[in-house]
Every structure is written in structure tokens, then in C-alpha cells.
Amino acid sequence: MSNAEKNKPKGCTNQSITNGIEPCPQSDISVQVITTEIEFDALAEDWTHLHDLNANAGLFNRWYWNRIWWQHYGQSSSLYILVARTQERIIGIAPLYQSMTRRLKVIKANTVQFIGSGGDTSPDDLIVLCHPDYEAAATKAFCQHLFTESPFTRIRLSDIDMASPLFKSLLESAKVARWNAPLQKSQHRLVDSLPETISEFEKKLSRNARKQRKRRRAKLTRAGDVSFNFCSTADEIDEAYAALISLHQKRFATKGGSDAFRTDRYRSFHLDAMRSAHKQNELKLLTLALDGQIVGVEYAYLCGGKLSFLQTGFDPEFQHLSIGHVLMMLTIDQAIIDGANTIDLLKGNYDYKKTYAKHTKTTVDVEFVKSKLALGLLKLVTAIRGW
């Protein structure tokens, strides 16, 4: 018997959703609401198991990422994690929280959204974690609960794949429950697959990009004593992170500043995330030193085969050495060696990203409200201030 069969909840058939038949009747699924941090902590093992089974899950869906975010950003909110069970076995987790929100100090609503979104953070690809064989049924149960059994008057979920069962279930459940049609905002980012070897990756690049790889590395080598280091100790992580913040702020000082690393809470959150990811062997924090001084830092993660780039910092005095490109090249090369199969350049439309990825992924933010008056006001606010 396979591991998947052993993990099937009792009372479910062995048929897959892929042939159009849901393995579990909707009535067999119960939804539990988790509201305490003790219960949140107790979910770690099941959360990780579902994450590892889900091909679409990435860094921002990890238990540790969500737990650390909640530690730093959850003080004025309440947990509202939904857990789907069949025969007492967990088959789905929806990582949510609730808070009272206002728009223009006028529209007040009891709002639910994904853990990890809100404040000054903006994660990508937020999902509900489900066992692959029960994704449709569990997702439907979550959405029905939100629209018919929860206390919310506003449901605001960000960065959802429009082709996912979650998006489909949200629209269907809202219609059945007679909620208003959602406000939607789409965003795009560059992603691509990675081959098994560095040489195969180089072949995917344009002829000019391949030449640039060699030229940039040679030019940097001629500039002085060059050294690279993927951080492997707590002290190295702390030093690299301090350098990343300093270099990033120095780089953007002449461009009007940057929202990244602006608040103490944001800086503390990412340092704790780095430390936890390092323990999971998922942190890719690379430093570039020139004559003994760190002049560039690449901050990335390799999670579930997906390489995600979060931030780059480099000294603008050495911009002519293409430090940002060199850091990205080395990070990609090492990730391929470590088994990466996907590259994700996350949000931000910058021309340099087109060198490394060719495919566009589209996600959508959706916002549902019960009241037609509230919807009208939200549309007005959105027109004035944006999403």
C-alpha cells in the first residue's frame, strides 16, 4: 500500500479528483476554527506534511514563515485558522486571521485575510493547504464556512491563483450566499523552470546573456580580491543581514528611498525568518566581498524546489561591476546544484528580471463585502487611493 493510500481518511474512496470524482462527500468534512497560539503551534507537523504534499506550496505557505509573521504582526488581530478534518484526520488548513479594518476612517468591517498579508509585508502565492486528493472538497468547505458561518462582513484574500480551486470556490460560495461580486486586482510576476544542470541553464540564456555572464565575472575579478560566501552560521547571517539593510538603503537613498527594511518590525521579522529558514536548509543568503569589504548581498530562499528572490543590496559605488547580476547568477547556479526546479522573481516589474525568466504568472487579490453600500464606498476609496 502506498503512503498516499495509508494517509487517506477513513470512509473515502480511492478515486482521484483528476477523474472528476471527489474522494470524500462534503458532509464527511468538518471545519474547526483555531484561535489560540497553542493550537497554532500544535499544527506544525500536519501543516508541514500538507505543504510537502502540495506542488504549488512555497516559502510563504511554510508553517515557520506564518508563525513568525504572526509573532511580529499579529498583536492587534485574532487568529482564525480553519482546519478541515475527515474522521479526525487533518486534510486541509486555511491560514487566516481576523481584524477590524477601516478605509478612509469611514468603512469599518470585521475582516478576514491570509496570515502573512497586511502591515508592511506583501507575500506571493497565498493558498489553502490541502491534501491533493481532497483539495476540491476541503476548499469548498472552507469557503462555505467563510460566507455562511463566520462573523465576517469583509473577506480580503491576496495573491490567489485564478486557476486554483480556491478562487473558483470563493466565487461560487459568494454567489450562493448572496454576497456582492468581488473587487479584483491582478498582478504579474516572472517565473520559469530550471534545468538539472548549470550548463543546460546557460543554453537557455540568450547569446548576449551568456557573454555577459563571463564578462561580468571577469570584470569583477580584475577589480580586486573577490570572495563569495553562502552564509552557514548565525554570526554570518547577522553580519550579512546588517550589510543587506545598509547597502539597500544606500542604493535607494538617491532614488527617494525604499519601503523595504523601513520599520523595526519588518527588519526583526525577516531576521527571524532567515534564522528559521537556515535551520530548515532553505535560506540562500550570499555575500560578495571586495578586498575584504561586503559590497553586495543576495537574499533568497530555496523551498520545495522553488528559488525565490526577495531582495538584493549592493554598494552603488560599484554599480559598474554589475554586482546584482553576479549575485543572482551565483545564487541560481548553486540552487540548481541543490536541486531547484523553478525560479520565482516575485513582485516588481524590473527589466533585469527578463534575463532570468520568460514566463508570466498572474495572481489576483479579491475582496468580498456583504453590504452593497460598503461595496460602493470601497469602489470609491479604491478609485481615490488604489487597492
C-alpha positions as a printed NumPy array, in Angstrom:
array([[  0.   ,   0.   ,   0.   ],
       [  1.346,   3.435,  -0.945],
       [  1.875,   6.258,   1.574],
       [ -0.909,   8.239,  -0.094],
       [ -3.334,   5.344,   0.444],
       [ -2.268,   4.953,   4.065],
       [ -2.938,   8.655,   4.669],
       [ -6.435,   8.639,   3.151],
       [ -9.146,   9.43 ,   5.688],
       [-11.46 ,   6.567,   6.544],
       [-14.703,   6.488,   4.647],
       [-13.197,   7.994,   1.486],
       [-12.973,   6.213,  -1.794],
       [ -9.71 ,   5.596,  -3.592],
       [-10.777,   7.599,  -6.652],
       [ -8.894,  10.758,  -7.551],
       [-10.302,  14.202,  -8.219],
       [ -8.447,  14.089, -11.512],
       [-11.158,  11.807, -12.939],
       [-13.879,  14.181, -11.796],
       [-14.954,  12.344,  -8.644],
       [-14.34 ,  13.842,  -5.218],
       [-12.947,  11.2  ,  -2.844],
       [-14.936,  12.452,   0.151],
       [-18.569,  13.6  ,   0.331],
       [-18.902,  17.193,   1.502],
       [-20.883,  16.011,   4.526],
       [-17.908,  13.981,   5.775],
       [-15.758,  17.101,   6.238],
       [-15.87 ,  19.164,   9.412],
       [-14.285,  22.605,   9.77 ],
       [-12.636,  23.629,  13.031],
       [-11.642,  27.2  ,  13.918],
       [ -8.216,  27.637,  15.557],
       [ -7.943,  30.823,  17.623],
       [ -5.03 ,  30.277,  20.053],
       [ -1.28 ,  30.248,  19.579],
       [ -1.036,  26.924,  21.411],
       [ -3.299,  25.365,  18.778],
       [ -1.324,  27.168,  16.054],
       [  1.894,  25.589,  17.351],
       [  0.261,  22.163,  17.535],
       [ -0.484,  22.351,  13.787],
       [  3.205,  22.487,  12.806],
       [  3.591,  18.815,  11.887],
       [  0.327,  18.496,   9.939],
       [  0.933,  21.881,   8.287],
       [  4.388,  20.796,   7.124],
       [  3.032,  17.455,   5.873],
       [  0.35 ,  19.141,   3.758],
       [  2.871,  21.686,   2.483],
       [  5.22 ,  18.95 ,   1.337],
       [  2.378,  17.175,  -0.491],
       [  1.326,  20.326,  -2.355],
       [  3.248,  21.083,  -5.557],
       [  2.028,  24.698,  -5.527],
       [  3.163,  25.453,  -1.975],
       [  6.19 ,  27.668,  -1.485],
       [  8.028,  29.777,   1.054],
       [  5.106,  31.987,   2.051],
       [  2.992,  28.916,   2.856],
       [  5.519,  27.408,   5.271],
       [  4.45 ,  26.959,   8.878],
       [  7.509,  28.754,  10.243],
       [  7.03 ,  31.748,   7.916],
       [  3.393,  32.179,   9.021],
       [  4.185,  31.593,  12.702],
       [  6.982,  34.157,  12.712],
       [  4.811,  36.669,  10.84 ],
       [  2.098,  36.239,  13.446],
       [  4.617,  36.752,  16.23 ],
       [  5.644,  40.116,  14.781],
       [  2.404,  41.372,  13.196],
       [ -0.487,  39.711,  14.998],
       [ -0.722,  41.806,  18.164],
       [ -3.838,  43.782,  17.204],
       [ -5.596,  40.873,  15.464],
       [ -7.027,  37.428,  16.242],
       [ -6.248,  34.048,  14.73 ],
       [ -8.944,  32.43 ,  12.618],
       [ -7.186,  29.378,  11.165],
       [ -9.573,  26.892,   9.564],
       [ -8.799,  23.189,   9.782],
       [-10.665,  20.649,   7.645],
       [-10.961,  17.144,   9.051],
       [-12.367,  13.83 ,   7.958],
       [-12.573,  11.094,  10.577],
       [-10.367,  13.264,  12.82 ],
       [ -7.611,  13.381,  10.216],
       [ -6.49 ,  16.816,   9.03 ],
       [ -6.871,  17.177,   5.26 ],
       [ -6.726,  20.955,   4.913],
       [ -5.562,  24.15 ,   6.63 ],
       [ -6.587,  27.708,   5.732],
       [ -4.108,  30.116,   7.435],
       [ -6.323,  33.107,   8.241],
       [ -6.702,  35.858,  10.833],
       [ -9.326,  38.464,  11.625],
       [ -9.137,  42.15 ,  12.447],
       [-11.255,  45.282,  12.417],
       [-10.267,  47.347,   9.39 ],
       [-11.101,  50.839,   8.191],
       [-10.788,  52.57 ,   4.825],
       [-10.507,  56.363,   4.866],
       [-11.672,  56.153,   8.508],
       [-15.176,  55.562,   7.153],
       [-15.661,  51.924,   6.204],
       [-15.327,  49.728,   9.283],
       [-15.526,  45.972,   8.843],
       [-14.721,  42.705,  10.584],
       [-12.203,  41.424,   8.036],
       [-10.546,  38.067,   7.42 ],
       [ -7.341,  37.671,   5.409],
       [ -4.341,  35.402,   4.989],
       [ -1.716,  35.27 ,   7.697],
       [  1.369,  36.901,   6.218],
       [ -0.548,  39.641,   4.412],
       [ -1.063,  43.058,   5.905],
       [  1.213,  45.502,   7.639],
       [  4.283,  46.257,   5.526],
       [  4.679,  42.76 ,   4.081],
       [  3.47 ,  41.56 ,   0.697],
       [  3.825,  37.787,   0.167],
       [  3.165,  35.983,  -3.11 ],
       [  1.118,  32.875,  -3.965],
       [ -1.05 ,  32.511,  -0.876],
       [ -3.066,  29.312,  -0.753],
       [ -5.035,  26.996,   1.471],
       [ -3.044,  23.847,   2.15 ],
       [ -4.938,  20.68 ,   1.269],
       [ -4.144,  17.047,   0.744],
       [ -4.084,  16.783,  -3.078],
       [ -6.759,  14.075,  -3.165],
       [ -9.225,  16.196,  -1.165],
       [ -8.442,  19.713,  -2.361],
       [-11.787,  20.42 ,  -4.041],
       [-13.915,  19.199,  -1.14 ],
       [-11.829,  20.819,   1.592],
       [-11.596,  24.142,  -0.266],
       [-15.35 ,  24.166,  -0.789],
       [-15.886,  23.518,   2.925],
       [-13.599,  26.425,   3.831],
       [-15.378,  28.845,   1.507],
       [-18.849,  27.803,   2.622],
       [-17.795,  28.387,   6.22 ],
       [-16.43 ,  31.871,   5.464],
       [-19.554,  33.036,   3.648],
       [-22.255,  31.374,   5.75 ],
       [-20.922,  30.554,   9.234],
       [-18.197,  33.089,  10.051],
       [-18.751,  36.51 ,  11.686],
       [-17.053,  38.451,   8.898],
       [-18.504,  41.258,   6.824],
       [-15.402,  41.553,   4.652],
       [-13.247,  38.804,   3.109],
       [ -9.964,  40.076,   1.667],
       [ -7.611,  37.448,   0.229],
       [ -4.478,  38.376,  -1.669],
       [ -2.335,  36.84 ,  -4.377],
       [ -4.557,  33.894,  -5.329],
       [ -4.013,  31.835,  -8.455],
       [ -7.047,  32.449, -10.679],
       [ -6.848,  28.845, -11.936],
       [ -6.972,  27.39 ,  -8.425],
       [ -9.908,  25.573,  -6.795],
       [ -9.82 ,  28.268,  -4.097],
       [-10.64 ,  31.096,  -6.496],
       [-13.427,  29.083,  -8.103],
       [-14.911,  28.099,  -4.727],
       [-14.786,  31.686,  -3.455],
       [-16.818,  32.939,  -6.406],
       [-19.319,  30.082,  -6.195],
       [-19.803,  30.331,  -2.428],
       [-20.196,  34.115,  -2.546],
       [-22.908,  33.806,  -5.191],
       [-24.816,  31.15 ,  -3.243],
       [-24.596,  33.183,  -0.03 ],
       [-25.717,  36.332,  -1.917],
       [-22.602,  38.341,  -1.198],
       [-21.645,  41.064,  -3.651],
       [-19.419,  40.342,  -6.64 ],
       [-15.812,  40.84 ,  -5.558],
       [-13.441,  43.663,  -6.223],
       [-10.404,  42.242,  -8.01 ],
       [ -6.882,  43.412,  -8.699],
       [ -4.441,  41.31 , -10.701],
       [ -0.656,  41.351, -10.563],
       [  2.018,  39.678, -12.641],
       [  5.486,  38.347, -11.997],
       [  8.139,  36.407, -13.896],
       [  8.72 ,  32.703, -13.251],
       [ 10.426,  29.89 , -15.133],
       [ 11.561,  26.307, -14.852],
       [ 15.177,  25.446, -14.082],
       [ 17.023,  22.577, -15.776],
       [ 19.025,  19.96 , -13.909],
       [ 22.459,  21.388, -14.723],
       [ 24.12 ,  24.788, -14.937],
       [ 25.249,  24.125, -18.5  ],
       [ 21.637,  23.459, -19.536],
       [ 20.594,  26.698, -17.848],
       [ 23.243,  28.628, -19.757],
       [ 21.93 ,  27.173, -23.014],
       [ 18.503,  28.639, -22.212],
       [ 20.   ,  32.135, -21.994],
       [ 20.348,  34.376, -24.996],
       [ 23.735,  34.554, -26.668],
       [ 24.229,  38.058, -25.277],
       [ 23.296,  36.938, -21.745],
       [ 25.84 ,  34.107, -21.891],
       [ 28.551,  36.544, -22.935],
       [ 27.561,  38.919, -20.159],
       [ 27.915,  36.15 , -17.562],
       [ 31.572,  35.701, -18.465],
       [ 32.323,  39.394, -18.874],
       [ 30.798,  40.434, -15.554],
       [ 32.635,  37.783, -13.582],
       [ 35.949,  38.605, -15.3  ],
       [ 35.465,  42.361, -14.757],
       [ 34.724,  41.818, -11.079],
       [ 37.806,  39.645, -10.652],
       [ 40.001,  42.371, -12.125],
       [ 38.614,  44.927,  -9.647],
       [ 40.316,  43.388,  -6.629],
       [ 40.315,  40.475,  -4.222],
       [ 36.841,  38.96 ,  -4.644],
       [ 35.212,  36.4  ,  -2.336],
       [ 31.721,  34.904,  -2.14 ],
       [ 30.055,  33.197,   0.79 ],
       [ 26.712,  31.483,   1.316],
       [ 26.03 ,  32.118,   4.991],
       [ 26.125,  28.968,   7.094],
       [ 26.359,  30.224,  10.687],
       [ 24.268,  32.503,  12.884],
       [ 27.064,  35.099,  13.022],
       [ 27.401,  35.109,   9.23 ],
       [ 23.649,  35.576,   8.842],
       [ 23.615,  38.506,  11.268],
       [ 26.556,  40.187,   9.537],
       [ 25.13 ,  39.652,   6.058],
       [ 21.687,  40.896,   7.069],
       [ 23.098,  44.087,   8.587],
       [ 25.069,  44.634,   5.381],
       [ 21.985,  43.958,   3.241],
       [ 19.971,  46.619,   5.038],
       [ 22.791,  49.162,   4.899],
       [ 23.561,  48.552,   1.224],
       [ 19.891,  48.535,   0.198],
       [ 19.249,  51.842,   1.933],
       [ 22.423,  53.35 ,   0.474],
       [ 21.433,  52.203,  -3.017],
       [ 17.955,  53.737,  -2.841],
       [ 18.918,  56.907,  -0.953],
       [ 19.296,  58.771,  -4.227],
       [ 16.034,  57.308,  -5.614],
       [ 13.65 ,  58.581,  -2.99 ],
       [ 14.098,  55.669,  -0.587],
       [ 12.534,  52.217,  -0.396],
       [  9.743,  50.668,   1.656],
       [ 11.886,  47.604,   2.413],
       [ 13.549,  47.444,   5.857],
       [ 11.951,  50.739,   6.851],
       [ 10.434,  49.609,  10.162],
       [ 11.934,  47.792,  13.15 ],
       [  9.142,  45.215,  12.932],
       [  9.906,  44.418,   9.296],
       [ 13.626,  44.081,   9.995],
       [ 13.08 ,  41.838,  13.02 ],
       [ 10.611,  39.649,  11.157],
       [ 12.992,  38.953,   8.283],
       [ 15.921,  38.244,  10.585],
       [ 13.864,  35.67 ,  12.489],
       [ 12.642,  34.195,   9.186],
       [ 16.237,  33.889,   7.974],
       [ 17.285,  32.089,  11.135],
       [ 14.381,  29.635,  10.938],
       [ 14.891,  29.015,   7.22 ],
       [ 18.577,  28.347,   7.843],
       [ 17.627,  25.555,  10.27 ],
       [ 15.447,  24.076,   7.514],
       [ 18.281,  24.435,   4.967],
       [ 16.092,  26.773,   2.889],
       [ 17.97 ,  30.073,   3.21 ],
       [ 20.165,  31.316,   0.352],
       [ 21.973,  34.356,   1.748],
       [ 25.003,  35.187,  -0.378],
       [ 27.616,  37.864,   0.284],
       [ 30.117,  39.337,  -2.153],
       [ 33.204,  40.923,  -0.622],
       [ 35.706,  43.074,  -2.482],
       [ 39.093,  43.493,  -0.777],
       [ 37.57 ,  42.191,   2.451],
       [ 34.53 ,  44.514,   2.472],
       [ 30.985,  43.281,   1.811],
       [ 29.71 ,  45.237,  -1.2  ],
       [ 26.775,  43.043,  -2.19 ],
       [ 24.214,  40.684,  -0.609],
       [ 21.603,  38.426,  -2.227],
       [ 18.645,  37.381,  -0.049],
       [ 16.77 ,  34.373,  -1.417],
       [ 15.114,  31.097,  -0.373],
       [ 15.06 ,  27.611,  -1.851],
       [ 11.853,  25.982,  -0.667],
       [ 10.267,  22.876,  -2.182],
       [ 12.427,  23.164,  -5.294],
       [ 11.425,  26.817,  -5.871],
       [ 14.1  ,  29.52 ,  -5.769],
       [ 12.539,  32.829,  -4.663],
       [ 14.445,  36.122,  -4.725],
       [ 13.403,  38.555,  -2.002],
       [ 15.959,  41.337,  -2.04 ],
       [ 19.345,  42.437,  -3.339],
       [ 21.632,  45.011,  -1.788],
       [ 24.823,  46.401,  -3.294],
       [ 27.034,  49.436,  -2.945],
       [ 26.069,  51.918,  -5.694],
       [ 29.737,  52.972,  -5.919],
       [ 30.381,  49.612,  -7.574],
       [ 27.358,  49.556,  -9.821],
       [ 29.639,  49.466, -12.868],
       [ 30.705,  45.959, -11.768],
       [ 27.137,  44.576, -12.187],
       [ 27.202,  43.178,  -8.648],
       [ 23.447,  42.496,  -8.636],
       [ 23.66 ,  40.32 , -11.737],
       [ 26.707,  38.439, -10.467],
       [ 24.957,  37.67 ,  -7.174],
       [ 21.869,  36.39 ,  -8.973],
       [ 23.921,  34.219, -11.325],
       [ 25.786,  32.566,  -8.466],
       [ 22.597,  32.048,  -6.445],
       [ 20.879,  30.398,  -9.417],
       [ 23.902,  28.199, -10.111],
       [ 24.055,  26.977,  -6.516],
       [ 20.299,  26.435,  -6.379],
       [ 20.465,  24.24 ,  -9.49 ],
       [ 23.201,  22.189,  -7.807],
       [ 20.949,  21.912,  -4.74 ],
       [ 18.011,  20.627,  -6.803],
       [ 15.956,  23.719,  -7.624],
       [ 13.46 ,  23.22 , -10.453],
       [ 11.742,  26.63 , -10.528],
       [ 12.777,  30.264, -10.312],
       [ 10.358,  32.898,  -8.996],
       [ 11.31 ,  36.563,  -9.206],
       [  8.323,  37.697,  -7.127],
       [  6.62 ,  41.079,  -7.441],
       [  8.252,  44.079,  -9.066],
       [  8.46 ,  44.845, -12.766],
       [ 12.145,  45.399, -13.465],
       [ 13.774,  44.861, -16.853],
       [ 16.727,  42.917, -15.454],
       [ 14.382,  40.076, -14.431],
       [ 13.668,  39.275, -18.071],
       [ 17.198,  37.868, -18.344],
       [ 16.388,  35.073, -15.899],
       [ 12.743,  34.173, -16.514],
       [ 10.424,  34.34 , -19.506],
       [  7.013,  33.193, -18.256],
       [  4.455,  35.397, -16.55 ],
       [  2.338,  34.203, -13.655],
       [ -0.836,  36.128, -12.857],
       [ -2.478,  36.182,  -9.452],
       [ -5.382,  38.192,  -8.113],
       [ -6.383,  39.979,  -4.922],
       [-10.085,  39.576,  -4.173],
       [-12.302,  41.448,  -1.76 ],
       [-15.881,  40.495,  -0.86 ],
       [-18.263,  42.551,   1.276],
       [-21.808,  41.799,   2.351],
       [-23.264,  45.294,   2.15 ],
       [-23.963,  46.964,  -1.18 ],
       [-23.399,  50.324,   0.484],
       [-19.994,  49.175,   1.739],
       [-19.161,  47.881,  -1.731],
       [-19.991,  51.238,  -3.267],
       [-17.839,  53.046,  -0.73 ],
       [-14.979,  50.595,  -1.274],
       [-15.123,  51.204,  -5.013],
       [-14.939,  54.924,  -4.344],
       [-11.998,  54.51 ,  -1.979],
       [-10.229,  52.254,  -4.463],
       [-10.697,  54.811,  -7.212],
       [ -9.217,  57.513,  -4.988],
       [ -6.404,  55.665,  -3.263],
       [ -5.939,  52.406,  -5.133],
       [ -6.265,  48.871,  -3.746]])
